[in-house]
Amino acid sequence: MKQFILLSLGMIIGITVFSQGKKMNQTIFDPKSNHDIMIGYCTLAGITDTLFNSSFKKEYDNYTPDGEIMSQVTSLLDEITVTIVLGTWCSDSREQVPRFMKLFDLPEQSTSDITLVCVDRDKKAGDVPLDGMDILKVPTIIAYFNGRELGRIIETPQTTLEKDFLDILKKKL
């Protein structure tokens, strides 16, 4: 069932981004890890079909968001978009991105407003411009309200992902 949910989430993200005419799920060779890494726009399915999959599944399956906090998050998601800049080579990305995606595992949540962008070790995303985004560490999870940045979670949350995300969403009020 969880694999079906993950596949569904990936397809929704993929359809949303792909329909905007963007190249998806590209890889390049990373000499430091001696493996291919993803670069540019990607889908959840693209990430979980790579070496990232084993850590993704483990972190996703083992994370349980606080239900009370999530009910507050749900009430504030209207007109929110999220961009996640990550590195498939990065241990913090392999830990935090699956956990963040778990926040959207609830039936009433939608992942259609999440954009995933993979970067190399120099924080470059191939042909995806990151100018002005000030990406210094990954993952960087940025929440927007009507195109205006509300806040970001960089590398790891201060408390928990759902609590930090709720604090960011409250800025739209």
C-alpha positions as CSV (number, residue, x, y, z in Angstrom):
1,M,0.0,0.0,0.0
2,K,2.8,2.4,0.9
3,Q,4.6,1.7,-2.4
4,F,1.3,2.5,-4.2
5,I,1.1,5.8,-2.2
6,L,4.7,6.6,-3.0
7,L,4.2,5.8,-6.7
8,S,1.0,7.9,-6.8
9,L,2.8,10.9,-5.1
10,G,5.6,10.6,-7.6
11,M,3.2,10.5,-10.6
12,I,1.4,13.5,-9.4
13,I,4.6,15.5,-8.9
14,G,5.9,14.2,-12.2
15,I,2.8,15.1,-14.2
16,T,2.7,18.6,-12.7
17,V,6.3,19.3,-13.5
18,F,6.5,17.5,-16.8
19,S,3.4,19.2,-18.0
20,Q,5.3,22.5,-17.6
21,G,7.8,21.4,-20.2
22,K,10.7,20.7,-17.9
23,K,13.3,18.0,-18.4
24,M,13.0,15.4,-15.6
25,N,15.2,12.9,-13.8
26,Q,18.5,13.6,-15.4
27,T,21.7,12.1,-13.9
28,I,25.4,12.9,-14.0
29,F,28.4,11.0,-12.8
30,D,29.7,12.1,-9.4
31,P,33.4,11.2,-9.2
32,K,33.5,11.7,-5.4
33,S,30.9,8.9,-4.7
34,N,31.7,7.0,-7.9
35,H,28.0,6.9,-8.7
36,D,25.4,8.7,-10.8
37,I,23.5,11.4,-9.0
38,M,20.3,13.2,-10.1
39,I,20.5,16.8,-11.3
40,G,17.8,19.3,-12.2
41,Y,14.1,18.8,-11.9
42,C,13.0,15.4,-10.7
43,T,10.0,13.4,-9.7
44,L,9.6,11.5,-6.5
45,A,9.5,8.3,-8.6
46,G,12.7,9.3,-10.2
47,I,14.4,9.7,-6.8
48,T,13.1,6.4,-5.5
49,D,14.3,4.5,-8.6
50,T,17.9,5.4,-7.8
51,L,20.4,4.5,-5.1
52,F,18.4,7.0,-3.0
53,N,15.6,4.5,-2.8
54,S,16.8,2.3,0.1
55,S,17.4,5.3,2.5
56,F,14.2,7.0,1.2
57,K,12.0,4.0,2.0
58,K,13.6,3.5,5.4
59,E,13.2,7.2,6.5
60,Y,9.7,7.5,4.9
61,D,8.5,4.3,6.6
62,N,10.0,5.1,10.0
63,Y,8.8,8.7,10.3
64,T,5.5,9.5,12.1
65,P,4.4,13.1,11.9
66,D,2.6,14.6,14.9
67,G,-1.1,14.4,14.0
68,E,-2.1,17.4,16.0
69,I,0.5,19.6,14.3
70,M,-0.4,18.2,10.9
71,S,-4.1,19.1,11.3
72,Q,-2.9,22.7,11.8
73,V,-0.6,22.4,8.8
74,T,-3.5,21.1,6.7
75,S,-5.6,24.2,7.5
76,L,-2.9,26.5,6.2
77,L,-1.9,24.8,2.9
78,D,-4.1,26.8,0.6
79,E,-2.1,28.7,-2.0
80,I,1.2,27.3,-0.6
81,T,3.9,25.9,-3.0
82,V,7.1,24.2,-1.9
83,T,10.4,23.9,-3.6
84,I,12.8,21.3,-2.2
85,V,16.4,21.6,-3.4
86,L,18.3,18.4,-2.5
87,G,21.3,16.3,-3.3
88,T,20.9,12.6,-3.9
89,W,24.5,12.3,-2.7
90,C,23.7,14.1,0.6
91,S,23.0,12.3,3.9
92,D,20.7,15.1,5.2
93,S,18.7,15.0,2.0
94,R,18.4,11.2,2.2
95,E,17.1,11.7,5.7
96,Q,14.9,14.8,5.6
97,V,13.3,14.7,2.2
98,P,11.5,11.4,2.7
99,R,10.3,12.6,6.1
100,F,9.0,15.8,4.6
101,M,7.2,13.9,1.9
102,K,5.6,11.8,4.6
103,L,3.9,15.0,5.8
104,F,1.9,14.8,2.5
105,D,1.0,11.1,2.9
106,L,-2.3,12.0,4.4
107,P,-5.3,11.7,2.0
108,E,-6.2,15.3,2.2
109,Q,-2.7,16.6,1.4
110,S,-1.6,17.3,-2.1
111,T,1.9,17.0,-3.5
112,S,1.0,18.8,-6.7
113,D,2.5,22.0,-5.4
114,I,5.9,20.6,-4.6
115,T,8.8,21.0,-6.9
116,L,11.9,18.8,-6.5
117,V,15.3,20.1,-7.7
118,C,18.5,18.0,-7.4
119,V,21.9,19.7,-7.3
120,D,25.5,18.5,-7.5
121,R,28.0,19.1,-4.8
122,D,28.6,22.6,-6.1
123,K,24.8,23.3,-5.6
124,K,24.3,23.6,-9.3
125,A,21.2,22.0,-10.9
126,G,22.3,21.7,-14.5
127,D,20.1,23.8,-16.7
128,V,17.8,24.7,-13.8
129,P,18.5,28.3,-12.7
130,L,18.9,28.7,-8.9
131,D,19.9,32.3,-9.1
132,G,18.6,34.3,-6.2
133,M,17.6,31.2,-4.2
134,D,20.7,31.4,-2.0
135,I,21.2,27.6,-1.8
136,L,24.2,27.0,0.4
137,K,23.2,23.7,2.1
138,V,20.9,20.8,1.2
139,P,18.2,20.0,1.6
140,T,16.7,23.4,1.5
141,I,12.9,23.3,1.8
142,I,11.3,26.6,0.8
143,A,7.6,27.4,1.3
144,Y,5.9,30.1,-0.8
145,F,2.6,31.9,-0.4
146,N,1.4,33.5,-3.6
147,G,4.9,33.4,-5.0
148,R,6.4,35.1,-1.9
149,E,8.9,33.2,0.2
150,L,7.5,32.5,3.7
151,G,10.5,30.7,5.1
152,R,12.8,27.7,4.7
153,I,14.1,24.7,6.5
154,I,17.8,24.2,5.8
155,E,19.5,20.8,6.2
156,T,17.6,19.7,9.4
157,P,14.7,21.1,11.3
158,Q,15.1,23.1,14.5
159,T,12.4,21.0,16.3
160,T,10.5,18.7,13.9
161,L,9.7,19.0,10.2
162,E,6.0,19.4,10.8
163,K,6.5,22.0,13.7
164,D,9.0,24.0,11.7
165,F,6.8,23.9,8.6
166,L,3.8,25.0,10.7
167,D,5.8,27.9,12.0
168,I,6.6,28.9,8.5
169,L,3.0,28.6,7.3
170,K,1.8,30.7,10.1
171,K,3.7,33.6,8.6
172,K,1.0,33.8,5.9
173,L,-1.6,34.9,8.4
